[in-house]
C-alpha cells in the first residue's frame, strides 16, 4: 500500500476509534461527510447545469429589455446574477483544483465541504432563475390596470348608466375618442375610475393608462406619466423624441388612455402620436364642452346633476336606512339635499357627515342651518364650502390635523397606513388613537381606503380644499409639490413660510444650501432618486423638524448639520442603496424614536449610540458580512428602549443560521419590546427567544384569546427558506395581524403549537409529517383569521372533525390551499354549528386528487362566503356535490360575490339545479372547463351578476333550459382568448 493509502486508512481508523469512545456521534459526522464527498461530482454537475440555465435566461432578458425599460427590479436581478457568476466560477475553480490535486487524501478531505457549498449555491442559483422567469413573464404579459379599485356604484344608478354608456362607445370600432363633460362634483372622476377597472375594458385592451391633468400641467410632465405607466424611462427633454418612444411602445398594444380633469386642449398627436395609433382609444373628462370639441371627440357624454328624487335616494343610501325611522331626520335630509345642487360628490360627503351625528335630531337641524349659511357661492366655491362643512364637523383638532397632513401626498399616491400613523404620532397629533382617527376619516369619506386596508388616499377635490385650509390655519401651512417632475427645488422664500413640506416623487438633483426653516415640522423628500448630495448646512435652521423622510433617494452620506435636528423623532433612510455614512455626532439626536435603515449600506455599529430608539427597522445586510458580524454581537441588546424591531431578509446569507441564535438571545433581553418581525431559521432559535423574553412571557401568559389580544405584535417566519421565500406572511386584511409562517418543518412541534395559539395569520409551507391542520390542536387554531397551506404533500384534509363536539375555526376569514397533492377534502367528519361562519374566501389551487369541496353540512355554515376560486384541481366534478348537499336552502350562498373556476378538466356541474338564490353574485370567471355544459341560473336568481368572463366557443356550447336565460346573460359576457 502506498503512503497516501496508509494515511487514508489511518484517518478512517482514528475516526472509528473516536466514534466508539464518543458514543457514535463522530461516526455519524464522518459518514455524513463521506456521503457529501460521494455526491460531489453530481452536485457539481447540478450546479453548472442550473448556472447555465441562469446565464441563458440573463442573456434572454438583456436582449428583450431596452435601456428605457430597465426597471430597478431588473437592474437588481441583473446585479445579483453577475455576483452569482463570480461565486459559481470560484466554486468551479475549487472543484477543478481539487480534482487535479495529486493526493487522494486532500481530494477526499476537501470534497465534503466543497460538495455542501455547491449544493447550497445550486439552490440559490435556482432561486434566481425562478425570479428571472417571473421577470421575463412580466415583460411579455399585458400590463394590468393600476390604482385603488373605486367604491362600487349602485346598479342602475345614474353613474352606473354613464359608465355603461362609455363602455358601449368603447366597444364600437368606429369610435376612437370619447368626451365626458359636466360641472364639478357630478362624478366624472368616479366614472373614469370605474372605466379603469371595468372587466369589459380590461378584456378589450392590453393596457389602460390613466392620467390626471393638473392645472400646471406640462407636455414633458404628461409624457412622463405615460412613460411611467409603460415602465419606460424618460428619454430626454425633447418632446418629439419622447413621443416617438411612446408611439413605438403603444403601437404594439391595444391601448386605452383615460385623461381626467382636462382643463385645456391637449395636442395628443404631438405628445404621443395618437392619431397614428389605430388600436388606441382615448376617453377624456372635462368641465368644458368646448375642450371636447377642440380635441375632436367622436361622441360626448354629458354627466348631469341628479334629480331631487335621485339625490335623496343617494343621501338615504349613504346616511343609512335607519334614518327612515326618524321623520324629522328625513325632513332635514330633504333640505340638505337641496343645498347639494344634485352633485353626487357633495351628497356623499354630507350624508356621511350627518350619519356621524347619529339620531340626535338637534345636531341634524343645527348642521343643516350652518350648511345653509355656507352655501353662498356657485361652482367650485360651493363644493369647497360643503367640504369645509365636513371638515368643520370633525370633533377636535387632532382629527383636523391628521386630515390636513394627508394633503402632503398627491391625490394619485396611495399612502401606507403604518407610515401615516407613525408620522401623526411623531407630529404629536395622536397618542395611541391613530387607528381610531383614521377609521373616522374613512367613515366620513374624507379618505379612501384600498381593499386590504394597508393604504389610503385623498380625493383630488378634498386635497385642494385641505391645502386651502392649511394656508389659513396657524402652524399648518403646507408646501406640497409631490409627483410634479421637479428637477429644481422651490424658491427658498417658499420654504421659509411652510410648516410642512412635501417634494416627494420628483426628480430633484439638488437642494438649497441656506434656508430659514425654523418652523418646519415635516420634510418629505422620498423617492427623489437623482438626489445624491445634501448640502452641508441644509438642515442647520430646521431646529423644530420632527419627521424627515429621505428613503429611496440616491444619497451616499448625510451632512453634519443633520445632528442639529434636536427635535427629530423619525428618520427614514430605507432603500437609500448607496448610503454608507452617517455624521459622527449622530448621538446628538436625543429625541429620535424611529429609524429605518433597511436596504442601505449602513452597519449596526454606526447607530449603536442611539440606545433610546423605540422603533428600529434594519436589513440582514446591515449586520455586515460574516467577519464583521462577529464584532457586532451585543449591539442589538444595547437598544434598551426598543418597542418595535424588525430585520428584513434582503439577501441570502448562510451565516444567518450561525448568528440567529445569538440575536434571538439579545432580543430576549429587551424589556420594552412590543413588536417583532424576524426570520428564525430553526425552531430552536425561536425557542431561545420565547423562553427568555419577559415581554413575550407576559403576552403569552395573558388569558385573553388571540383575536382580542394585540399587546404584542409579531410576524415570524420559522424554518429554512428558499431564496424566493423570504418575506414574512402578510395578512390579507389588517396589517396589525400576528402572523406565523412555518417552512419546511416536520411533524407537530410543541413550541409551534404554543405560538400558534397567539397567531392570527398562519402559513404552513412545504411541511411533512402532518395529515391535517387539526393535529396542531383545535384550541390553538381557534384564533386564526387567515390560513395558508402550501406545498404540504402529506395533508389529506384540513380539519378532521371526527369525535369533536365543539365548533372549529369560528372566526377564520380566508383559507388558501395550494399545491396539496394528497388533499382529499377540506373537512372530514361532522361539521359542528358555528364552524367557519366567518369564512369569506376559499382558494384551492393544484389540489390534484381533491374530489369534494363542500362536505356534508359544511356549506350550511358558510353564511358569509364571498369569494370561491378553484383552479387546476383535476378530479373535481361538482362544485356543490348533490350527494353531500341534498337539502340546501335556496339562500345558502347568499353572500357569494365572485366565483372563479379555471382549468378543471372533469367539472360537469356547479350545482345540479337552478334552485339556489345567488343574491350577491357579481362576477363569474370560467376557463378551460370543457365538460361544464350547464349553469345554475334562471332569469331571476342572480340579480346582481354583472360579468361572466369566459371563452366564446365554450359559451356558445352551453345548454339552456330557456332561451330567455341566455338572452338575459349574454350582454354580461366578457370573452377571453381560448388560451384562458
Secondary structure, DSSP 4 states (H G I P E B T S, - for coil): --HHHHHHHHHHHHHHHHHHHTTTHHHHHHHHHHHHHHTHHHHHHHHHHHHHHHHHHHHHHHHH--GGG--HHHHHHHHHHHHHHHHHHHHHHHHHHHHH-S-HHHHHHHHHHHHHHHHHHHHHHHHHHHHHHHHHHHHHSPPPP-SPPPPP--TTSHHHHHHHHHHHHHH-TT--EEEEE--TTSSHHHHHHHHHH-HHHHHH-SEEEEEEPPTT--HHHHHHHHHHHHT-----S-HHHHHHHHHHHHTTS-EEEEEEEE-S---HHHHH-GGG-TTEEEEEEES-HHHHHHTT-SEEEE-PPPPHHHHHHHHHHHH-GGGGG-HHHHHHHHHHHHHTTT-HHHHHHHHHHHHTTTT-HHHHHHHHHHHHHH----THHHHHHHHHHHHHTS-SHHHHHHHHHGGGS-TTPPEEHHHHHHHHHHHTS-SS-HHHHHHHHHHTTSSEE-TTSSEEE--HHHHHHHHHHHHHSTT--EEE-TTS--SSPPPHHHHHH-SEEE--SS------SS---TT--EEE-TT-TT-----TTTTTT-TT--EEE-TT---S---GGGGG-TT--EEE-TT-TT-----TTGGG-TT--EEE-TTSS--GGGGTT-TT-SEEEEEGGGG-SHHHHGGGTTTGGG-TT-SEEEEE--S--TTHHHHHHHHHHHHTT-TT--EEEEEESSHHHHHHHHHH-HHHHHHHH--S-TTT--SSEEEEEES---TT--SPPPPSS-TT--EEEEES-BS--HHHHHHHTT-SEEEEES-BS-S-GGGG-GGGGTT-SEEEEES-TT--EEEE-TT--S---TT--EEEEES-TT--EEEES---TTTTTT--EEEEES-TT--BSS-TTTGGG-TT--EEEEES-TT--BSS-TTT-TT--TTTTTT--EEEEES-TT--BS-SSS-S--TT--EEEEES-TT----S--SSS-TT--EEEEEHHHHHT---S-HHHHHHHHTTEEEE-TT-
